[in-house]
Amino acid sequence: MSAQITAKKTRTLPPVLGAALAVSLAFAAQAADVKMDDSAKPVEHSPTVFKPDPDYKETPYSPEAQRKIYGGKSAVETPRPLFEAGRKQYVSGPFEEGIDLVGRKNLMFPGMSIYGDWRTAVAYNDNGGTEVGRVATRLNLDVDLKLTSTERIHAFLRPLDQAGNFTRFDFSADDEDQGELVADGNLETLFFEGDLGSIATGLSDEYSDFDLPFALGLMPLLFQNGVWLEDAFIGAAFTIPARNSKALD
């Protein structure tokens, strides 16, 4: 009786083992029937193309060190404008409540900032007959008064140069007039910028279905396509944003 049972077990495979063997034979048959393009050819496997996994036995895994990769960061001190008042730009924390002056759907968040750059150059020139050592400077100031999220007044000044002449001091020259302060109190630009759609939304208390950005005042204009032009002109400008055509959807 025992011999018969042993023989029966030998002839019958477990269902799981039989299924695994069938799948293995199917993959082997599929690998033997691989079709390849005539321009390609099989390449023998080389174990040298794979390197062993890195070994960290000398430096054991540290969960704390892994957390510091992202959690151990500190705040970076970013440069701030020369002067700020009202709502500041690029700061953390919740915003304060806006002012309902031109409509509750176009609240005012007034904020003024003054920023720019100060350029100074030092040069010593010897042209054979005259030796001149000179330091010259130029100050660019932007004054930005934000009114709402889409409206602002912007001005630009250059108080230390005028008509190409910079405030300068000659520290090595034959001329007795060694220094000159070139002051310019004129505004280079002064313009208002806004969105007519947002203004209409605030005044009517109903959302507008259009956007129309515009600007008016003494505005900078720059051309660099065959003709170089960089100046400020008194005028007005508007932009028609990209529009969607339902017929082409």
GIHUPE-V778736 format. One record per backbone hydrogen bond with DSSP energy under -0.5 kcal/mol. NH is the residue of the N-H (numbers start at 0). CO is the residue of the C=O. E is the energy in kcal/mol with one decimal. If there is no record, write none. Layout:
nh-><NH NH>
co-><CO CO>
e-><E E>
//
This chain:
nh-><4 5 6 7 8 9 10 11 17 18 19 20 21 22 23 24 25 26 27 28 29 30 31 32 33 39 46 48 49 55 62 65 66 67 68 68 69 69 70 71 76 77 81 82 84 86 98 99 100 105 107 108 110 111 112 113 114 116 118 118 120 122 124 126 131 131 132 133 133 134 135 136 137 139 140 140 141 142 143 143 144 144 145 145 146 147 148 151 152 153 154 155 156 157 160 161 164 165 166 166 167 168 169 170 170 171 177 179 181 182 183 187 187 188 189 190 191 192 193 195 198 199 200 201 202 203 204 205 213 214 215 216 217 218 218 220 222 224 225 228 228 230 232 234 234 236 238 240 240 245 247 248>
co-><0 1 2 3 4 5 6 7 13 14 15 16 17 18 19 20 21 22 23 24 25 26 27 28 30 36 44 45 46 53 60 61 62 63 64 65 65 66 66 67 74 75 113 113 111 109 107 97 98 102 98 146 145 84 143 82 141 139 116 137 135 133 131 129 124 129 171 122 131 168 120 166 118 116 138 156 114 154 112 141 142 152 110 143 150 150 106 192 144 190 142 188 140 185 157 164 161 163 136 159 179 134 177 132 168 132 175 167 179 180 158 155 185 155 217 153 215 151 213 211 194 195 196 197 198 199 200 200 193 236 191 234 189 216 232 230 228 226 223 222 226 220 218 216 232 214 212 210 238 243 244 245>
e-><-1.7 -1.8 -2.1 -2.0 -2.1 -1.6 -1.5 -1.1 -2.3 -2.2 -2.2 -2.1 -2.0 -2.3 -2.3 -2.2 -1.9 -2.3 -2.0 -2.2 -2.2 -2.6 -1.7 -1.0 -1.1 -1.6 -0.5 -1.6 -0.9 -0.6 -0.5 -1.6 -2.0 -1.6 -0.7 -0.7 -0.5 -0.7 -3.0 -1.0 -0.5 -0.7 -1.3 -1.5 -2.3 -2.2 -2.5 -0.5 -1.5 -1.4 -2.6 -2.3 -1.8 -2.6 -2.1 -2.2 -2.1 -1.4 -0.5 -2.9 -2.6 -2.9 -3.5 -1.9 -3.0 -0.5 -1.4 -3.2 -0.5 -2.2 -2.5 -2.5 -2.7 -2.9 -0.5 -2.7 -3.7 -3.0 -2.7 -0.6 -0.5 -3.0 -3.2 -0.6 -2.5 -1.2 -0.6 -2.4 -2.4 -2.5 -2.6 -1.9 -2.7 -0.6 -1.0 -2.4 -2.2 -0.5 -0.8 -2.0 -2.1 -2.2 -5.0 -1.7 -0.7 -1.2 -1.6 -2.6 -0.7 -0.9 -1.8 -2.4 -0.5 -1.3 -2.1 -2.3 -2.9 -2.7 -2.4 -2.4 -2.2 -2.5 -1.9 -2.1 -2.3 -2.3 -1.4 -0.5 -2.7 -2.6 -2.0 -2.6 -2.9 -1.1 -2.7 -3.1 -2.8 -0.8 -0.6 -2.1 -0.6 -2.0 -2.6 -2.3 -0.6 -2.7 -2.4 -0.5 -0.8 -0.6 -1.3 -1.1>
//
